[in-house]
Amino acid sequence: MHVIVSRPALLEVLGAASSVAATRSTKDVLKCVRLTTKDSMLIVSATDLEVALRVEVQQVEIKRKGDMLIPADKLMSIVRESTDDTLTLEAEEQVCHIRGKDSHFEVYGQDPREFPPTPSLDGTPDLEVEATVLFDLINKTSFAVAKENTRYAINGILWAKQGKKLVLVSTDGRRLARAVGAAEGSGADSQMIVPAKTVFVLQRVLGHTTGKAAVRFSSNQVIVQADSYCISSALVEGHFPQYEDVIPKDSDKKVELNTEEFMSAVRRAALLTNEQSKGVRLKFDANQLTLSSRAPEQGEATISMSVNYAEAAIEIGFNPLFLVDALKVANSETVTLEMKESNRPGIFRVEQSFLYVVMPVNLA
């Protein structure tokens, strides 16, 4: 194999491929990326046997067809530190030569024939959604995915096809995020749980793509084709919680908040919180919101802002980090907060596109 490839184009692709390649596997081939020539393109592939990435790089000149299997971290480091516009990649046996104007790297690779196959999306997808919309849905839900492994079914995001809509839902048991976007597709409604790692890879990839993303569901796998990227993944087994049961239906207090102003107030109030006292108190009175916090042996904070509120007075406490996480991705000038009592969950809404349920904290 002998190719000349655009360094910026290769660097962009390797950023995503490196996030897929295994780092702790006992199988050295899974720590590598495979570079294969096809027609006039260079195919870059990576997999950890659960998530697989396949990307077509068009900015390449093929001198001799073939393929190579090279450690992902080494190739990424070399390409990132290079200052050349193009790099020459050449494979002889299992030795990979990477050349720039004033550099030559000789990296020992693996046998490409031992690399697992990476699926592609063939035929008609189950649904299509604008890449920018899918990116937004992931941004609005990925932050609330559970991090622990004890409750495996919530260590991923629920994707639900509901008619002409795609609904993404995540929860860690203390908060729940739901985002809804327009989608196209025929066939029955269906749902699946996509692993957190797959979602984060998609989040990275979709930031570089335009047009529509095609999605294929199956009983044990999801495949997403977006521009030149194809990501496939095993699904999370188990049953996602009945999230609709978690969303309060009887909230009788509602207030519209300016997103930036409210986020600024929450961040300032959070400056005087600590591990022992990590809640911020929200006190709603007539047209007034007062945020306060107190950290023992450190001090107290009080921030006030005007709001259009005419309901009964209420005080409720939240973890400020949980509030900021949602406000950062709301993508709206205002958010609506719905409440019932100080010991009941609060609901943040942005019209029909975004809903966020967060449990209160005890500030006694």
C-alpha positions in Angstrom: 0.0 0.0 0.0 1.2 3.5 -0.9 -0.9 6.6 -0.6 -0.6 10.4 -0.2 -3.3 11.8 2.1 -4.4 15.2 3.3 -3.1 15.5 6.9 -6.1 17.7 8.1 -8.6 15.3 6.7 -6.8 12.3 8.2 -6.5 14.0 11.6 -10.3 14.7 11.7 -11.1 11.1 11.0 -8.5 9.7 13.4 -9.9 11.8 16.2 -13.1 9.8 15.9 -11.4 6.5 15.2 -9.1 6.8 18.3 -12.2 7.2 20.5 -13.4 3.8 19.2 -10.2 1.8 19.2 -9.8 -0.3 22.4 -7.1 1.0 24.8 -7.0 -1.8 27.4 -7.7 -4.9 25.3 -5.4 -7.9 25.3 -5.9 -8.1 21.5 -3.4 -5.8 19.9 -5.4 -5.6 16.7 -8.2 -3.9 18.5 -5.8 -1.1 19.5 -5.2 -0.4 15.8 -6.9 1.4 13.0 -7.1 -0.3 9.6 -6.4 1.8 6.5 -7.7 0.2 3.3 -7.8 1.5 -0.3 -11.1 1.2 -2.2 -11.6 2.7 -5.6 -10.2 6.2 -5.2 -10.8 6.4 -1.5 -9.0 5.5 1.8 -11.2 3.6 4.2 -10.3 4.1 7.9 -11.8 1.5 10.3 -11.7 1.0 14.1 -13.6 -1.3 16.5 -13.5 -2.6 20.1 -15.9 -5.4 19.1 -18.9 -3.4 20.6 -18.6 -0.2 18.6 -17.3 0.0 15.1 -16.4 3.1 12.9 -15.9 3.1 9.2 -15.0 6.4 7.4 -14.3 7.2 3.8 -11.5 9.7 3.1 -11.7 11.3 -0.3 -8.7 13.6 -0.1 -6.1 10.9 -1.0 -3.9 10.0 -4.0 -3.5 6.2 -4.3 -0.1 5.1 -5.6 -0.5 1.4 -4.8 -3.5 -0.3 -3.4 -3.5 -2.4 -0.2 -4.1 -2.0 3.5 -2.3 -1.6 6.8 -3.1 -2.1 10.4 -1.4 0.4 12.7 -1.7 1.3 16.4 -4.3 4.1 16.7 -2.5 6.1 19.4 0.8 6.2 17.5 -0.7 7.2 14.2 -2.9 9.8 15.9 0.2 11.3 17.6 2.3 11.4 14.5 -0.5 13.0 12.4 -1.4 15.5 15.1 2.2 16.7 15.6 3.0 16.9 11.9 3.1 20.3 10.2 2.8 19.0 6.6 -0.2 19.5 4.4 0.0 15.9 3.2 1.6 12.7 4.5 2.8 9.7 2.6 1.8 6.3 4.1 3.4 3.2 2.8 3.1 -0.4 4.1 5.7 -3.2 3.6 4.8 -6.5 5.2 3.6 -5.2 8.7 5.9 -2.2 8.8 4.2 1.2 8.2 6.2 4.1 6.9 4.9 7.6 7.5 6.7 10.4 5.7 6.5 14.2 5.7 8.8 16.8 4.1 11.4 16.5 6.9 10.3 13.4 8.8 10.1 9.6 8.5 8.4 7.3 11.0 8.7 3.6 10.9 5.9 2.0 13.0 5.4 -1.7 13.5 1.8 -2.8 12.7 -0.3 -5.9 12.8 -1.7 -8.3 10.1 -4.8 -6.6 8.5 -6.3 -10.0 7.9 -6.8 -10.4 11.7 -8.9 -7.2 12.0 -12.7 -7.8 12.6 -15.1 -6.7 9.8 -16.9 -3.3 10.3 -20.5 -3.2 9.1 -21.9 -0.7 6.6 -25.5 0.4 6.1 -26.9 -1.2 3.0 -30.4 -0.9 1.7 -33.2 1.3 3.0 -32.8 2.7 6.5 -35.5 2.6 9.2 -35.4 6.3 9.6 -33.6 9.4 8.4 -33.0 12.5 10.5 -31.0 15.7 9.8 -27.5 15.3 11.2 -27.8 18.6 13.0 -31.1 17.5 14.7 -29.6 14.2 15.8 -26.5 16.0 17.2 -28.9 18.3 19.1 -30.9 15.4 20.5 -27.7 13.7 21.7 -26.4 16.9 23.3 -29.7 17.3 25.2 -29.6 13.8 26.7 -26.0 12.4 26.8 -25.1 14.4 30.0 -27.8 12.5 32.1 -26.7 9.0 31.2 -25.9 6.8 34.3 -22.2 6.4 34.9 -22.3 3.3 37.2 -22.5 -0.2 35.9 -24.9 -1.7 38.5 -28.0 -0.6 36.5 -26.9 -1.6 33.1 -30.1 -0.7 31.2 -29.7 3.0 32.0 -26.0 3.1 31.0 -27.2 4.1 27.6 -29.8 6.3 25.8 -33.2 5.1 24.8 -33.9 5.8 21.1 -37.6 5.6 20.3 -39.1 5.9 16.8 -42.6 7.3 17.3 -44.2 8.0 13.9 -42.5 11.0 12.4 -40.5 11.7 15.5 -37.3 10.4 17.1 -37.3 10.6 20.9 -34.1 10.2 23.0 -34.3 9.6 26.7 -31.6 9.3 29.4 -31.6 9.0 33.2 -29.2 8.3 36.0 -31.9 7.9 38.6 -31.7 11.4 40.0 -32.6 13.2 36.8 -34.2 12.5 33.4 -33.7 14.2 30.0 -35.9 13.8 27.0 -35.4 15.4 23.6 -37.7 15.1 20.5 -36.8 15.8 16.9 -38.4 15.3 13.5 -37.5 12.2 11.5 -38.6 10.5 8.3 -39.2 6.8 7.9 -41.8 4.1 7.3 -42.6 1.0 9.3 -43.7 0.3 12.9 -42.6 2.3 15.9 -39.6 0.7 17.7 -37.1 1.5 20.3 -33.6 0.5 21.4 -31.0 1.4 24.1 -27.8 2.7 22.5 -24.6 2.4 24.7 -23.1 5.6 26.1 -19.8 5.1 24.3 -21.6 4.8 20.9 -23.5 8.0 21.7 -20.4 9.9 22.5 -18.7 8.7 19.3 -21.8 9.9 17.3 -21.7 13.2 19.2 -18.1 13.7 18.0 -18.8 12.6 14.4 -22.0 14.5 13.9 -20.3 17.8 14.7 -18.4 17.4 11.4 -21.3 16.2 9.2 -24.2 17.8 7.2 -27.2 16.4 5.4 -29.2 13.5 6.7 -28.2 10.7 9.0 -29.6 7.3 8.1 -30.4 4.9 11.0 -31.0 1.1 10.8 -32.4 -0.7 13.8 -32.1 -4.5 14.4 -32.7 -6.8 17.4 -29.1 -6.5 18.6 -27.4 -3.7 16.6 -27.8 -0.1 15.4 -26.1 1.4 12.4 -25.9 5.1 11.7 -24.6 6.5 8.4 -23.8 10.2 8.4 -22.0 11.7 5.5 -18.8 9.6 5.1 -19.0 8.1 8.5 -20.7 4.8 9.4 -21.0 3.9 13.1 -22.3 0.5 14.2 -22.8 -0.8 17.7 -24.2 -3.6 19.8 -27.2 -2.5 21.9 -27.7 -2.4 25.6 -29.7 -5.4 26.8 -32.5 -5.0 29.3 -35.5 -2.9 29.7 -35.4 0.9 30.0 -37.4 2.3 32.9 -41.0 3.4 32.2 -39.9 7.0 32.0 -43.3 8.5 31.4 -44.2 7.4 34.9 -41.4 9.6 36.3 -42.7 12.8 34.7 -45.0 14.6 37.2 -48.4 15.3 35.8 -49.8 17.5 38.7 -47.4 20.4 38.8 -49.4 23.5 39.7 -46.7 26.2 39.8 -45.1 27.5 36.6 -42.6 30.2 35.8 -40.7 31.2 32.7 -37.0 32.0 33.2 -34.5 33.7 31.0 -32.0 30.9 30.3 -28.8 32.9 30.4 -29.8 35.0 33.3 -31.0 32.0 35.4 -27.8 30.0 34.5 -25.6 32.9 35.6 -27.5 33.2 38.9 -27.2 29.4 39.5 -23.5 29.4 38.7 -22.9 32.3 41.1 -24.9 30.8 43.9 -22.9 27.5 43.4 -19.7 29.3 44.2 -20.5 28.9 47.9 -21.4 25.2 48.0 -19.3 22.2 48.8 -19.6 18.4 49.1 -21.4 18.7 52.5 -23.8 21.4 51.3 -24.0 21.2 47.5 -27.6 22.4 47.0 -28.8 25.8 45.9 -32.1 27.1 47.4 -34.6 28.7 45.0 -37.2 30.8 46.7 -40.1 32.0 44.5 -42.2 35.0 45.8 -44.3 37.5 43.9 -42.3 38.3 40.8 -39.1 37.6 42.6 -36.6 34.6 42.6 -34.0 34.5 45.3 -31.2 31.9 45.0 -29.1 31.2 48.1 -26.4 28.8 49.2 -24.4 28.2 52.3 -21.1 26.4 52.9 -20.1 25.8 56.5 -17.0 27.7 57.5 -16.9 29.3 54.0 -19.8 31.7 53.8 -23.2 32.4 52.1 -24.4 33.6 48.8 -27.6 35.3 47.8 -28.6 36.3 44.2 -31.9 37.9 43.2 -33.6 38.1 39.8 -37.0 39.4 38.7 -39.4 36.8 37.3 -43.0 36.8 36.2 -44.4 34.6 39.0 -47.8 35.0 40.6 -48.3 31.5 42.1 -48.1 30.6 45.8 -44.6 31.1 47.3 -42.4 28.0 47.3 -38.8 27.1 48.2 -37.1 24.2 46.5 -33.4 23.1 46.4 -31.5 21.6 43.5 -28.0 20.4 42.8 -26.6 23.4 40.8 -24.5 21.2 38.5 -27.6 19.3 37.5 -29.3 22.6 36.6 -26.3 24.0 34.6 -26.0 20.7 32.6 -29.5 21.2 31.3 -29.4 24.9 30.8 -26.2 24.7 28.7 -27.9 22.6 26.1 -31.4 24.1 26.2 -30.8 26.1 23.0 -33.6 28.5 23.9 -33.9 32.1 25.2 -36.3 30.9 27.9 -37.1 27.7 29.8 -40.2 26.9 31.8 -39.9 25.5 35.3 -42.9 23.6 36.7 -43.1 22.6 40.4 -45.5 21.1 42.9 -43.9 21.0 46.3 -40.4 21.4 47.8 -40.0 17.6 48.0 -41.3 16.8 44.5 -39.3 16.8 41.2 -39.0 20.0 39.2 -39.6 20.0 35.4 -37.8 22.2 32.9 -39.3 22.4 29.5 -38.5 24.0 26.2 -41.7 23.8 24.2 -42.2 20.2 23.0 -38.6 19.6 22.1 -36.9 19.3 25.5 -37.9 18.1 28.9 -35.8 17.7 32.0 -36.9 16.2 35.3 -34.6 16.8 38.3 -35.0 15.5 41.8 -34.8 18.2 44.6 -32.2 18.1 47.4 -32.9 18.4 51.1 -31.6 21.8 52.3 -32.7 21.3 55.9 
